């Protein structure tokens, strides 16, 4: 079944997470994503190697793509990159501002070759302003965007989450903006340039808090595992693990009956949302004492579910993967990788009725598609490809030849 972006060609010149994440989503929706990698080793996410020559990070963020390993620092390599982009719909890069321009891959130069091109740049601080020159990554974006200051206990230091929130938010923002630009091009025929700053993406996540500050002048504070506006609302320790419980303001009476403490509904310490926040520590203690009166966390959660109180176990990665809900919705797709066997990979989480996303191919080896892409897109003869390979302008890892001999290449 054709995807929404079938027929769209994306040239991705990016590394780590933000750019590759955006491009893998395009690939899941049918786009032909050609990943340009720098020799000799390609994308930095290829290491550390997790299993049989594959890095988990690279497998996750680069499945569904074709790889061309090209030395764009050489004039011949840069010329090939420009030729590929001239035949593309989207060009994506996530280097520090100014880097791709030095290689002749800036928007003005590319627009002259391809006026319909949509180019998207992802950087830490954006392409202009006093901080534009500063390199940025997920950690820097979370810190500068104000997110880190809101994570952790009030009396402790800011804490770094265990996932790349900044990179992922930037990748999602790039995907959304490129999709919108493609729609605009359908109506007008115009390409355009898109500037995504990770710091702004993180700050935008807290737009509610920014508006509240502008209206009141009150600074937000770290709140640990609990809300700063509702109680009980947060993470609670149960027998055998942690659970998340969200009791909405009008549900306090329902909640107290569910836990067998109906007298608390009219208790003057707890009878309004404001008073429950004043006594939040005591509210949390009551909830945890009730949870820990059971031999496991499943029994109290079942009681809360029957009362329509928002609640769930705090799941670890294995629990998310093995959950029946995950299986039924087809969120994980098994993809074969030579030497490593099938690897379960998360699909793009969009459920379209007519064009469901799918992972079309495994992550590529370094330069695995040099010959196929250059011959297909540019009509380059194999003799020229051989010359460029001999000159080190094109690079391909030895495993590709081994796979072709065995018939396992993609």
Secondary structure, 3 states (H helix, E strand, C coil): CCCCCCCCEEEEECCCCHHHHHHHHHHHCCCEEEEEECCCCCCHHHCCCCECCECHHHHHHHCCEEEEEECCCCHHHHHHHHHHHHCCCEEEECCCCCHHHHCCCCHHHHHHHCCCCEEEEEECCCCCCCCCCCCCCHHHHHHHCCCHHHCCCCCCCCCCCCCCHHHHHHHHHHHHHHHHHHHHHHHHCCCEEEEEEHHHHHHHHCHHHHHHHHHHCCCCCCCCCECCCCCCEEEEEECCEEEEEECCHHHHHHHHHHCCCHHHHCCCCCCCHHHHHHCHHHHHHHHHHHHCCCCCHHHHHHHHHHCCCEEEECCCHHHHHHCHHHHHCCCEEEEEECCCEEEEEECCCCCCCCCCCCCCCCCCCCCCCHHHHHHHHHCCCHHHHHHHHHCCCEECCHHHHHHHHHCCCC
